[in-house]
Amino acid sequence: MFAEMRIYTIQPGQMEWYLDEMRKINPVLDEHLGPLVAYFTNEFGMLNQVVSIRTYSDLMERTTRRKTMFADPRFKEAGKRVTPVIQRQQNWFLQPTDFSPLR
């Protein structure tokens, strides 16, 4: 199992709108990418960020799932709406240690 952690920095003042849009599109994302493990916002440190975590068996599974997601018109339409309020995106593909509770 591998976890993909994505951190999005959202334009100030747009967080509630962004989260509303993500609530709408998340069923489509779950359909293509598998269930969401966690979705967080923050109150301290770098502000206006959300953290998304999903898991995959390997990088090939992630690649295959994302390819089908990008072909879905529902995803394309959602992307057109939310992309303008995303200032920055960071992605990590994380491998758990042998003593990690989440493996």
All heavy atoms as an XYZ file, in Angstrom:
868
protein
N       0.840     -1.176      0.000
C       0.000      0.000      0.000
C       0.884      1.237      0.000
O       1.879      1.294      0.692
C      -0.888     -0.026      1.248
C      -1.952      1.019      1.335
S      -1.555      2.665      1.942
C      -0.779      2.394      3.485
N       0.497      2.211     -0.804
C       1.147      3.501     -0.841
C       0.078      4.567     -0.635
O      -1.069      4.373     -1.027
C       1.828      3.748     -2.190
C       3.004      2.853     -2.424
C       2.838      1.590     -2.968
C       4.276      3.280     -2.098
C       3.919      0.763     -3.184
C       5.369      2.452     -2.303
C       5.195      1.191     -2.850
N       0.456      5.663     -0.025
C      -0.475      6.772      0.166
C      -0.024      7.939     -0.684
O       1.170      8.236     -0.777
C      -0.517      7.182      1.633
N      -0.978      8.572     -1.318
C      -0.687      9.815     -2.012
C      -1.260     10.945     -1.173
O      -2.455     10.971     -0.869
C      -1.304      9.859     -3.406
C      -0.978     11.164     -4.101
C      -1.535     11.259     -5.502
O      -2.573     10.628     -5.781
O      -0.932     11.960     -6.318
N      -0.395     11.854     -0.778
C      -0.818     13.033     -0.037
C      -0.683     14.226     -0.965
O       0.372     14.451     -1.556
C       0.047     13.245      1.205
C      -0.368     14.456      2.007
S       0.520     14.633      3.566
C       2.148     15.094      2.963
N      -1.769     14.944     -1.109
C      -1.786     16.145     -1.951
C      -2.124     17.326     -1.066
O      -3.071     17.261     -0.276
C      -2.842     16.024     -3.048
C      -2.551     14.934     -4.032
C      -3.714     14.750     -5.019
N      -3.190     14.124     -6.204
C      -3.005     14.739     -7.362
N      -3.359     15.992     -7.505
N      -2.492     14.098     -8.379
N      -1.368     18.392     -1.213
C      -1.650     19.624     -0.481
C      -1.953     20.703     -1.507
O      -1.157     20.966     -2.409
C      -0.469     20.044      0.407
C      -0.174     18.950      1.433
C      -0.785     21.382      1.102
C       1.047     19.234      2.290
N      -3.130     21.295     -1.353
C      -3.555     22.374     -2.233
C      -3.613     23.666     -1.424
O      -4.196     23.689     -0.336
C      -4.946     22.101     -2.805
C      -5.020     20.877     -3.674
C      -5.417     19.651     -3.150
C      -4.711     20.949     -5.022
C      -5.485     18.526     -3.954
C      -4.790     19.823     -5.836
C      -5.170     18.620     -5.285
O      -5.242     17.514     -6.076
N      -3.041     24.729     -1.963
C      -3.162     26.054     -1.364
C      -4.244     26.793     -2.142
O      -4.159     26.929     -3.370
C      -1.834     26.825     -1.435
O      -0.826     26.035     -0.791
C      -1.953     28.173     -0.735
N      -5.267     27.234     -1.410
C      -6.444     27.858     -2.009
C      -6.361     29.374     -1.839
O      -5.872     29.861     -0.810
C      -7.727     27.312     -1.331
C      -7.751     25.767     -1.335
C      -8.984     27.903     -1.975
C      -7.634     25.132     -2.696
N      -6.824     30.101     -2.817
C      -6.824     31.561     -2.722
C      -7.559     32.005     -1.462
O      -8.619     31.446     -1.128
C      -7.511     32.181     -3.937
C      -6.748     32.050     -5.209
C      -7.479     32.707     -6.375
O      -8.468     33.408     -6.218
N      -6.979     32.456     -7.559
N      -7.021     32.999     -0.748
C      -7.709     33.514      0.443
C      -9.146     33.916      0.121
O      -9.424     34.496     -0.933
C      -6.867     34.735      0.839
C      -5.499     34.403      0.319
C      -5.742     33.668     -0.979
N     -10.048     33.561      1.029
C     -11.462     33.888      0.865
C     -12.247     32.898      0.022
O     -13.464     33.038     -0.116
N     -11.595     31.884     -0.527
C     -12.267     30.930     -1.412
C     -12.432     29.528     -0.803
O     -12.956     28.631     -1.462
C     -11.488     30.809     -2.726
C     -11.424     32.090     -3.518
C     -12.798     32.547     -3.954
O     -13.603     31.769     -4.450
N     -13.094     33.818     -3.752
N     -11.993     29.335      0.436
C     -11.976     27.992      1.021
C     -13.371     27.371      1.108
O     -13.553     26.216      0.713
C     -11.317     27.999      2.398
C     -11.200     26.609      3.012
S     -10.150     25.481      2.070
C      -8.532     26.056      2.552
N     -14.343     28.076      1.637
C     -15.680     27.483      1.779
C     -16.269     27.123      0.427
O     -16.860     26.054      0.266
C     -16.618     28.408      2.562
C     -16.275     28.485      4.034
C     -16.207     27.115      4.709
O     -17.097     26.266      4.482
O     -15.245     26.884      5.468
N     -16.097     27.992     -0.557
C     -16.585     27.691     -1.904
C     -15.872     26.448     -2.447
O     -16.509     25.555     -2.996
C     -16.348     28.887     -2.832
C     -16.795     28.607     -4.229
C     -18.053     28.775     -4.737
C     -16.003     28.056     -5.285
N     -18.086     28.376     -6.056
C     -16.823     27.920     -6.410
C     -14.676     27.661     -5.391
C     -16.382     27.418     -7.621
C     -14.219     27.162     -6.594
C     -15.065     27.046     -7.702
N     -14.542     26.399     -2.284
C     -13.758     25.255     -2.756
C     -14.233     23.960     -2.091
O     -14.445     22.949     -2.769
C     -12.273     25.492     -2.473
C     -11.401     24.324     -2.850
C     -10.982     24.138     -4.158
C     -11.006     23.393     -1.895
C     -10.191     23.056     -4.512
C     -10.210     22.311     -2.234
C      -9.813     22.151     -3.541
O      -9.044     21.069     -3.887
N     -14.423     23.968     -0.788
C     -14.876     22.761     -0.084
C     -16.262     22.331     -0.551
O     -16.526     21.128     -0.683
C     -14.841     22.978      1.426
C     -13.448     23.137      2.034
C     -13.556     23.488      3.517
C     -12.601     21.885      1.829
N     -17.147     23.294     -0.810
C     -18.475     22.947     -1.350
C     -18.346     22.248     -2.700
O     -19.039     21.263     -2.969
C     -19.348     24.195     -1.495
C     -19.869     24.709     -0.165
O     -19.835     23.955      0.832
O     -20.283     25.886     -0.125
N     -17.474     22.752     -3.553
C     -17.255     22.123     -4.855
C     -16.668     20.712     -4.690
O     -17.048     19.789     -5.410
C     -16.336     22.979     -5.727
C     -16.975     24.255     -6.224
C     -18.154     23.992     -7.146
O     -18.006     23.197     -8.095
O     -19.218     24.596     -6.929
N     -15.746     20.555     -3.760
C     -15.134     19.239     -3.539
C     -16.146     18.240     -2.981
O     -16.099     17.059     -3.315
C     -13.917     19.362     -2.620
C     -12.759     20.133     -3.256
S     -12.307     19.566     -4.924
C     -11.741     17.910     -4.582
N     -17.065     18.704     -2.152
C     -18.134     17.814     -1.661
C     -18.941     17.265     -2.833
O     -19.352     16.111     -2.843
C     -19.062     18.562     -0.708
C     -18.529     18.743      0.669
C     -19.551     19.445      1.585
N     -18.879     19.905      2.772
C     -18.389     21.138      2.945
N     -18.532     22.055      1.998
N     -17.794     21.462      4.072
N     -19.188     18.106     -3.820
C     -19.972     17.697     -4.987
C     -19.224     16.689     -5.857
O     -19.820     15.740     -6.362
C     -20.329     18.916     -5.837
C     -21.252     19.893     -5.165
C     -21.409     21.135     -6.028
C     -22.074     22.267     -5.282
N     -22.050     23.506     -6.079
N     -17.931     16.905     -6.073
C     -17.176     16.058     -7.003
C     -16.582     14.828     -6.326
O     -16.191     13.871     -7.019
C     -16.075     16.886     -7.724
C     -15.505     16.137     -8.928
C     -14.946     17.261     -6.762
C     -16.487     15.786    -10.006
N     -16.518     14.801     -5.009
C     -15.866     13.677     -4.342
C     -16.461     12.307     -4.705
O     -15.693     11.349     -4.855
C     -15.833     13.855     -2.828
C     -14.871     12.887     -2.193
O     -13.681     12.892     -2.483
N     -15.407     12.015     -1.357
N     -17.768     12.144     -4.880
C     -18.262     10.829     -5.317
C     -17.653     10.375     -6.652
O     -17.385      9.193     -6.846
C     -19.766     11.030     -5.422
C     -20.066     12.121     -4.451
C     -18.880     13.052     -4.546
N     -17.425     11.306     -7.557
C     -16.796     10.964     -8.845
C     -15.335     10.568     -8.610
O     -14.845      9.593     -9.181
C     -16.904     12.136     -9.840
C     -16.135     11.834    -11.123
C     -18.360     12.441    -10.134
N     -14.643     11.313     -7.763
C     -13.256     10.979     -7.445
C     -13.170      9.601     -6.782
O     -12.310      8.795     -7.123
C     -12.639     12.047     -6.536
C     -12.560     13.456     -7.133
C     -12.004     14.435     -6.093
C     -11.730     13.465     -8.388
N     -14.073      9.340     -5.847
C     -14.099      8.020     -5.188
C     -14.328      6.904     -6.206
O     -13.721      5.837     -6.121
C     -15.198      7.957     -4.126
C     -14.857      8.692     -2.849
O     -13.696      9.127     -2.686
O     -15.767      8.823     -2.005
N     -15.207      7.161     -7.151
C     -15.511      6.173     -8.189
C     -14.250      5.802     -8.982
O     -14.025      4.640     -9.293
C     -16.574      6.763     -9.118
C     -16.987      5.892    -10.261
C     -17.990      6.603    -11.152
O     -18.848      7.354    -10.638
O     -17.907      6.408    -12.387
N     -13.453      6.783     -9.283
C     -12.262      6.547    -10.098
C     -11.010      6.217     -9.280
O     -10.230      5.358     -9.673
C     -11.962      7.754    -10.983
C     -12.957      7.938    -12.064
N     -13.073      7.077    -13.132
C     -13.913      8.883    -12.245
C     -14.046      7.472    -13.925
N     -14.572      8.575    -13.414
N     -10.826      6.916     -8.166
C      -9.572      6.801     -7.422
C      -9.650      5.874     -6.211
O      -8.635      5.568     -5.612
C      -9.112      8.186     -6.950
C      -8.893      9.226     -8.046
C      -8.515     10.554     -7.435
C      -7.840      8.739     -9.034
N     -10.849      5.443     -5.865
C     -11.021      4.680     -4.639
C     -11.381      5.635     -3.511
O     -11.303      6.853     -3.655
N     -11.771      5.091     -2.371
C     -12.274      5.940     -1.291
C     -11.210      6.880     -0.716
O     -10.043      6.530     -0.608
C     -12.752      4.950     -0.234
C     -12.098      3.662     -0.569
C     -11.800      3.674     -2.034
N     -11.682      8.041     -0.359
C     -10.851      9.044      0.287
C     -10.481      8.541      1.682
O     -11.336      8.073      2.433
C     -11.646     10.347      0.392
C     -10.966     11.585      0.904
C      -9.842     12.004     -0.027
C     -11.994     12.705      1.024
N      -9.207      8.622      2.041
C      -8.747      8.230      3.381
C      -8.938      9.390      4.347
O      -9.414      9.211      5.465
C      -7.272      7.779      3.357
C      -6.744      7.546      4.763
C      -7.112      6.536      2.493
N      -8.563     10.592      3.911
C      -8.690     11.769      4.771
C      -8.690     13.024      3.916
O      -8.112     13.059      2.830
C      -7.535     11.825      5.769
N      -9.338     14.060      4.436
C      -9.333     15.377      3.808
C      -9.323     16.381      4.947
O     -10.251     16.412      5.760
C     -10.582     15.546      2.926
C     -10.380     16.512      1.791
C      -9.795     16.096      0.606
C     -10.769     17.839      1.901
C      -9.608     16.970     -0.455
C     -10.586     18.713      0.849
C     -10.001     18.280     -0.324
O      -9.812     19.148     -1.373
N      -8.277     17.173      5.032
C      -8.077     18.073      6.157
C      -7.967     19.522      5.700
O      -7.491     19.791      4.597
C      -6.761     17.755      6.886
C      -6.678     16.387      7.469
C      -5.921     15.404      6.834
C      -7.311     16.069      8.656
C      -5.811     14.135      7.374
C      -7.201     14.805      9.200
C      -6.453     13.836      8.562
N      -8.354     20.440      6.576
C      -8.002     21.842      6.451
C      -7.105     22.180      7.638
O      -6.977     21.378      8.565
C      -9.245     22.760      6.468
O      -9.943     22.569      7.701
C     -10.165     22.459      5.290
N      -6.488     23.359      7.612
C      -5.593     23.713      8.701
C      -5.975     25.047      9.321
O      -6.618     25.873      8.687
C      -4.140     23.734      8.216
C      -3.915     24.777      7.145
O      -4.786     25.021      6.325
N      -2.753     25.384      7.146
N      -5.578     25.233     10.563
C      -5.832     26.478     11.282
C      -4.546     27.204     11.649
O      -4.569     28.357     12.022
C      -6.617     26.189     12.573
C      -8.036     25.727     12.335
C      -8.916     26.824     11.739
O      -8.746     28.009     12.093
O      -9.759     26.484     10.888
N      -3.409     26.517     11.603
C      -2.131     27.099     11.996
C      -1.094     26.808     10.930
O      -1.250     25.902     10.128
C      -1.659     26.509     13.343
C      -2.643     26.731     14.453
C      -3.491     25.718     14.846
C      -2.723     27.963     15.080
C      -4.410     25.915     15.866
C      -3.639     28.178     16.096
C      -4.487     27.152     16.500
N      -0.002     27.550     10.959
C       1.051     27.351      9.969
C       0.655     27.987      8.654
O       0.066     29.068      8.624
N       0.964     27.328      7.556
C       0.606     27.826      6.225
C      -0.911     27.745      6.091
O      -1.489     26.653      6.122
C       1.284     26.981      5.146
C       1.025     27.469      3.750
S       1.841     28.997      3.365
C       3.390     28.371      2.767
N      -1.550     28.877      5.934
C      -3.013     28.920      5.903
C      -3.554     28.677      4.503
O      -2.822     28.664      3.526
C      -3.494     30.269      6.429
C      -3.111     30.574      7.878
C      -3.612     31.955      8.268
C      -3.634     29.512      8.822
N      -4.870     28.477      4.449
C      -5.598     28.282      3.188
C      -5.161     27.018      2.458
O      -5.102     26.995      1.236
C      -5.451     29.509      2.272
C      -5.987     30.755      2.917
O      -7.112     30.778      3.382
N      -5.170     31.783      2.991
N      -4.888     25.968      3.224
C      -4.479     24.711      2.610
C      -5.448     23.593      2.967
O      -6.057     23.590      4.029
C      -3.076     24.322      3.059
C      -2.018     25.236      2.505
C      -0.629     24.714      2.760
O      -0.332     24.131      3.795
N       0.244     24.909      1.788
N      -5.568     22.658      2.020
C      -6.282     21.412      2.267
C      -5.315     20.272      1.967
O      -4.447     20.389      1.106
C      -7.571     21.268      1.422
C      -8.591     22.306      1.829
C      -7.285     21.352     -0.051
N      -5.494     19.176      2.696
C      -4.664     17.990      2.505
C      -5.592     16.827      2.184
O      -6.536     16.545      2.918
C      -3.837     17.666      3.772
C      -3.023     16.396      3.576
C      -2.941     18.834      4.146
N      -5.315     16.171      1.076
C      -6.084     15.018      0.623
C      -5.183     13.783      0.664
O      -4.032     13.847      0.218
C      -6.558     15.267     -0.817
O      -7.107     14.099     -1.379
N      -5.722     12.675      1.178
C      -4.955     11.429      1.225
C      -5.800     10.295      0.651
O      -6.937     10.077      1.080
C      -4.507     11.079      2.656
C      -3.646     12.212      3.222
C      -3.757      9.748      2.674
C      -3.284     12.051      4.679
N      -5.222      9.604     -0.312
C      -5.811      8.387     -0.894
C      -4.734      7.323     -0.936
O      -3.554      7.633     -0.955
C      -6.343      8.647     -2.302
C      -7.537      9.577     -2.304
C      -8.139      9.712     -3.686
N      -9.144     10.736     -3.703
C     -10.451     10.531     -3.518
N     -10.914      9.323     -3.327
N     -11.292     11.543     -3.546
N      -5.136      6.064     -0.989
C      -4.157      4.975     -1.013
C      -4.311      4.143     -2.280
O      -5.394      4.062     -2.875
C      -4.303      4.052      0.211
O      -5.610      3.507      0.242
C      -4.016      4.808      1.501
N      -3.190      3.541     -2.677
C      -3.116      2.688     -3.863
C      -2.219      1.501     -3.561
O      -1.339      1.587     -2.700
C      -2.532      3.472     -5.050
C      -3.301      4.729     -5.359
C      -2.897      5.957     -4.847
C      -4.450      4.680     -6.134
C      -3.621      7.110     -5.106
C      -5.179      5.829     -6.401
C      -4.760      7.039     -5.884
O      -5.479      8.177     -6.139
N      -2.398      0.432     -4.304
C      -1.524     -0.734     -4.110
C      -0.131     -0.454     -4.651
O       0.863     -0.945     -4.117
C      -2.120     -1.983     -4.767
O      -2.293     -1.766     -6.157
N      -0.051      0.356     -5.718
C       1.246      0.709     -6.310
C       1.054      1.892     -7.258
O      -0.064      2.361     -7.482
C       1.884     -0.476     -7.029
C       0.998     -1.100     -8.100
O       0.220     -0.371     -8.760
O       1.082     -2.321     -8.293
N       2.138      2.358     -7.826
C       2.093      3.511     -8.724
C       1.308      3.215    -10.001
O       0.619      4.085    -10.534
C       3.521      3.959     -9.058
C       3.659      5.247     -9.854
C       2.958      6.424     -9.186
C       5.138      5.566    -10.063
N       1.361      1.987    -10.487
C       0.619      1.629    -11.699
C      -0.887      1.730    -11.467
O      -1.621      2.216    -12.341
C       0.996      0.216    -12.164
C       0.306     -0.179    -13.459
S       0.597      0.954    -14.837
C       2.295      0.627    -15.173
N      -1.360      1.293    -10.302
C      -2.785      1.425    -10.009
C      -3.195      2.896    -10.024
O      -4.213      3.266    -10.609
C      -3.138      0.814     -8.653
C      -4.602      1.001     -8.309
C      -4.971      0.688     -6.882
O      -4.074      0.393     -6.054
O      -6.173      0.760     -6.585
N      -2.394      3.733     -9.390
C      -2.682      5.164     -9.366
C      -2.735      5.724    -10.789
O      -3.659      6.457    -11.149
C      -1.627      5.909     -8.559
C      -1.825      7.413     -8.564
C      -0.579      8.104     -7.993
N      -0.699      9.541     -8.062
C      -0.356     10.287     -9.114
N       0.136      9.717    -10.209
N      -0.479     11.597     -9.082
N      -1.763      5.380    -11.601
C      -1.692      5.870    -12.977
C      -2.918      5.453    -13.777
O      -3.529      6.258    -14.483
C      -0.402      5.364    -13.650
O       0.720      5.845    -12.903
C      -0.309      5.821    -15.087
N      -3.301      4.199    -13.659
C      -4.463      3.673    -14.381
C      -5.751      4.357    -13.927
O      -6.570      4.765    -14.757
C      -4.562      2.149    -14.174
O      -3.363      1.545    -14.636
C      -5.760      1.571    -14.907
N      -5.930      4.480    -12.621
C      -7.141      5.117    -12.088
C      -7.241      6.578    -12.525
O      -8.307      7.064    -12.898
C      -7.183      5.004    -10.568
C      -7.508      3.611    -10.081
C      -7.459      3.564     -8.551
N      -7.963      2.331     -8.034
C      -9.240      2.104     -7.704
N     -10.134      3.055     -7.853
N      -9.609      0.933     -7.236
N      -6.133      7.291    -12.467
C      -6.150      8.704    -12.833
C      -6.423      8.890    -14.332
O      -7.101      9.837    -14.732
C      -4.848      9.378    -12.412
C      -4.749      9.505    -10.890
C      -3.507     10.211    -10.440
N      -3.431     11.569    -10.920
C      -4.107     12.613    -10.423
N      -4.927     12.435     -9.401
N      -3.956     13.814    -10.925
N      -5.958      7.967    -15.146
C      -6.213      8.054    -16.583
C      -7.715      7.992    -16.866
O      -8.232      8.771    -17.674
C      -5.486      6.922    -17.309
C      -5.607      6.985    -18.804
C      -4.797      5.893    -19.465
C      -4.922      5.963    -20.974
N      -4.133      4.929    -21.644
N      -8.423      7.086    -16.211
C      -9.874      7.002    -16.422
C     -10.590      8.215    -15.848
O     -11.571      8.682    -16.422
C     -10.466      5.704    -15.832
O     -10.270      5.679    -14.430
C      -9.840      4.480    -16.462
N     -10.082      8.742    -14.729
C     -10.697      9.927    -14.134
C     -10.598     11.120    -15.085
O     -11.569     11.845    -15.292
C     -10.018     10.254    -12.805
C     -10.537     11.515    -12.140
S      -9.556     11.987    -10.709
C      -8.028     12.516    -11.490
N      -9.417     11.319    -15.694
C      -9.221     12.451    -16.597
C     -10.101     12.356    -17.841
O     -10.377     13.371    -18.486
C      -7.757     12.591    -17.002
C      -6.906     13.202    -15.926
C      -5.812     12.508    -15.433
C      -7.198     14.449    -15.403
C      -5.014     13.068    -14.440
C      -6.409     15.016    -14.412
C      -5.307     14.323    -13.929
N     -10.564     11.171    -18.183
C     -11.439     10.996    -19.340
C     -12.913     11.260    -19.003
O     -13.739     11.380    -19.907
C     -11.282      9.581    -19.901
N     -13.238     11.355    -17.736
C     -14.619     11.533    -17.302
C     -15.035     13.003    -17.451
O     -14.415     13.883    -16.856
C     -14.750     11.088    -15.838
C     -16.180     11.037    -15.366
O     -16.989     11.916    -15.743
O     -16.494     10.119    -14.580
N     -16.086     13.283    -18.213
C     -16.517     14.673    -18.403
C     -16.937     15.357    -17.105
O     -16.810     16.571    -16.973
C     -17.686     14.589    -19.383
C     -17.954     13.152    -19.616
C     -16.872     12.345    -19.000
N     -17.425     14.588    -16.131
C     -17.799     15.189    -14.840
C     -16.569     15.753    -14.143
O     -16.617     16.821    -13.539
C     -18.485     14.156    -13.939
C     -19.777     13.599    -14.523
C     -20.287     12.431    -13.707
N     -19.315     11.332    -13.761
C     -19.382     10.233    -13.008
N     -20.355     10.089    -12.118
N     -18.487      9.278    -13.132
N     -15.449     15.028    -14.236
C     -14.202     15.511    -13.644
C     -13.689     16.743    -14.394
O     -13.241     17.715    -13.788
C     -13.138     14.415    -13.634
C     -11.813     14.902    -13.142
C     -11.591     15.093    -11.793
C     -10.803     15.207    -14.040
C     -10.376     15.570    -11.331
C      -9.581     15.683    -13.597
C      -9.367     15.877    -12.238
N     -13.759     16.701    -15.703
C     -13.289     17.832    -16.506
C     -14.046     19.111    -16.154
O     -13.452     20.189    -16.031
C     -13.433     17.520    -17.993
C     -12.462     16.471    -18.484
C     -12.694     16.180    -19.956
C     -11.785     15.085    -20.454
N     -12.011     14.787    -21.876
N     -15.358     19.009    -16.017
C     -16.177     20.178    -15.672
C     -15.830     20.696    -14.279
O     -15.714     21.900    -14.070
C     -17.667     19.843    -15.758
C     -18.191     19.792    -17.165
C     -17.985     21.104    -17.906
O     -18.296     22.187    -17.361
O     -17.475     21.060    -19.040
N     -15.669     19.796    -13.335
C     -15.297     20.212    -11.973
C     -13.933     20.883    -11.974
O     -13.723     21.883    -11.281
C     -15.313     19.013    -11.037
N     -13.014     20.346    -12.743
C     -11.682     20.933    -12.834
C     -11.711     22.364    -13.343
O     -10.980     23.220    -12.847
N     -12.563     22.616    -14.314
C     -12.694     23.979    -14.843
C     -13.163     24.952    -13.767
O     -12.784     26.127    -13.770
C     -13.674     24.005    -16.013
C     -13.160     23.354    -17.271
C     -14.230     23.367    -18.353
C     -13.792     22.559    -19.561
N     -14.866     22.482    -20.572
N     -13.997     24.455    -12.860
C     -14.513     25.321    -11.791
C     -13.483     25.563    -10.691
O     -13.322     26.690    -10.237
C     -15.785     24.730    -11.190
C     -16.987     24.768    -12.114
C     -18.277     24.438    -11.389
N     -18.238     23.187    -10.656
C     -18.525     21.985    -11.170
N     -18.850     21.872    -12.447
N     -18.498     20.902    -10.416
N     -12.805     24.514    -10.239
C     -11.951     24.661     -9.050
C     -10.518     25.088     -9.347
O      -9.878     25.715     -8.502
C     -11.947     23.392     -8.168
C     -13.345     23.051     -7.698
C     -11.285     22.227     -8.852
N     -10.002     24.760    -10.506
C      -8.602     25.077    -10.806
C      -8.261     26.557    -10.623
O      -7.191     26.875    -10.093
C      -8.235     24.592    -12.216
O      -8.411     23.171    -12.264
C      -6.792     24.919    -12.561
N      -9.122     27.495    -11.014
C      -8.756     28.907    -10.862
C      -8.503     29.361     -9.416
O      -7.818     30.355     -9.213
C      -9.947     29.654    -11.468
C     -10.537     28.687    -12.444
C     -10.353     27.331    -11.785
N      -9.041     28.660     -8.424
C      -8.829     29.094     -7.033
C      -7.667     28.356     -6.360
O      -7.349     28.629     -5.211
C     -10.115     28.980     -6.177
C     -11.242     29.804     -6.781
C     -10.513     27.544     -5.947
N      -7.038     27.430     -7.067
C      -5.879     26.716     -6.516
C      -4.616     27.495     -6.881
O      -4.316     27.677     -8.054
C      -5.803     25.276     -7.053
C      -7.037     24.490     -6.637
C      -4.529     24.591     -6.554
C      -7.140     23.111     -7.277
N      -3.903     27.946     -5.857
C      -2.673     28.705     -6.085
C      -1.459     27.804     -6.237
O      -0.532     28.135     -6.957
C      -2.415     29.663     -4.915
C      -3.377     30.801     -4.831
C      -3.032     31.726     -3.690
O      -2.519     31.315     -2.652
N      -3.328     33.000     -3.871
N      -1.482     26.680     -5.538
C      -0.310     25.799     -5.511
C      -0.765     24.382     -5.200
O      -1.720     24.180     -4.466
C       0.655     26.281     -4.442
C       1.930     25.493     -4.349
C       2.839     26.103     -3.298
N       4.054     25.306     -3.190
C       4.987     25.520     -2.316
N       4.879     26.506     -1.453
N       6.045     24.753     -2.279
N      -0.041     23.411     -5.741
C      -0.325     21.995     -5.469
C       0.993     21.268     -5.221
O       1.959     21.450     -5.958
C      -1.043     21.364     -6.651
C      -1.301     19.894     -6.486
C      -1.975     19.308     -7.708
O      -2.627     19.985     -8.471
N      -1.794     18.014     -7.895
N       1.004     20.454     -4.178
C       2.156     19.612     -3.877
C       1.658     18.180     -3.733
O       0.598     17.939     -3.163
C       2.810     20.052     -2.568
C       3.335     21.474     -2.604
C       3.704     21.946     -1.219
O       2.842     22.279     -0.426
N       4.990     21.962     -0.947
N       2.431     17.226     -4.242
C       2.051     15.812     -4.170
C       3.201     15.001     -3.605
O       4.356     15.215     -3.982
C       1.744     15.259     -5.560
C       0.542     15.900     -6.200
O       0.046     16.917     -5.761
N       0.078     15.315     -7.265
N       2.858     14.044     -2.768
C       3.823     13.078     -2.261
C       3.242     11.686     -2.438
O       2.062     11.452     -2.184
C       4.105     13.282     -0.770
C       4.976     14.447     -0.467
C       6.338     14.471     -0.411
C       4.559     15.773     -0.171
N       6.783     15.731     -0.092
C       5.712     16.548      0.059
C       3.325     16.392     -0.075
C       5.658     17.893      0.375
C       3.275     17.735      0.239
C       4.436     18.460      0.449
N       4.062     10.763     -2.847
C       3.681      9.348     -2.938
C       4.447      8.668     -1.809
O       5.665      8.518     -1.881
C       4.053      8.783     -4.312
C       3.280      7.559     -4.683
C       1.903      7.578     -4.778
C       3.940      6.368     -4.946
C       1.194      6.445     -5.135
C       3.239      5.236     -5.302
C       1.857      5.282     -5.394
N       3.758      8.313     -0.754
C       4.374      7.883      0.499
C       4.321      6.371      0.675
O       3.280      5.751      0.461
C       3.667      8.552      1.681
C       3.574     10.077      1.613
C       2.644     10.602      2.692
C       4.951     10.695      1.729
N       5.420      5.799      1.095
C       5.515      4.367      1.372
C       5.593      4.185      2.886
O       6.464      4.759      3.541
C       6.765      3.788      0.721
C       6.937      2.316      0.957
C       8.154      1.767      0.214
O       8.769      2.449     -0.592
N       8.492      0.547      0.513
N       4.704      3.377      3.476
C       4.743      3.205      4.930
C       5.953      2.366      5.372
O       6.429      1.500      4.644
C       3.435      2.468      5.228
C       3.068      1.793      3.971
C       3.628      2.634      2.849
N       6.392      2.663      6.565
C       7.455      1.847      7.174
C       6.871      0.540      7.668
O       5.633      0.381      7.755
C       8.098      2.581      8.355
O       7.084      2.815      9.349
C       8.706      3.908      7.909
N       7.712     -0.395      8.042
C       7.229     -1.691      8.527
C       6.531     -1.589      9.880
O       5.809     -2.490     10.270
C       8.372     -2.709      8.596
C       9.495     -2.307      9.532
O       9.544     -1.127      9.967
O      10.327     -3.164      9.845
N       6.681     -0.463     10.598
C       6.023     -0.306     11.888
C       4.885      0.714     11.852
O       4.303      1.046     12.882
C       7.042      0.075     12.978
C       7.830      1.312     12.679
C       7.360      2.560     13.075
C       9.038      1.232     12.001
C       8.094      3.704     12.803
C       9.767      2.384     11.725
C       9.300      3.616     12.129
N       4.530      1.171     10.673
C       3.439      2.132     10.534
C       2.095      1.451     10.798
O       1.826      0.382     10.260
C       3.444      2.714      9.121
O       2.302      3.511      8.927
N       1.219      2.088     11.616
C      -0.114      1.507     11.829
C      -0.923      1.424     10.522
O      -1.734      0.539     10.363
C      -0.771      2.478     12.808
C       0.354      3.167     13.489
C       1.456      3.245     12.457
N      -0.699      2.372      9.628
C      -1.386      2.353      8.331
C      -0.440      1.749      7.322
O       0.584      2.308      6.995
C      -1.768      3.785      7.913
C      -2.508      3.934      6.596
C      -3.857      3.223      6.654
C      -2.703      5.396      6.282
N      -0.761      0.561      6.828
C       0.081     -0.123      5.844
C      -0.823     -0.650      4.783
O      -0.849     -1.449      4.102
C       0.870     -1.261      6.482
C       1.998     -0.735      7.303
C       2.906     -1.838      7.731
N       2.567     -2.157      9.105
C       2.974     -3.205      9.754
N       3.705     -4.084      9.166
N       2.674     -3.405     10.994
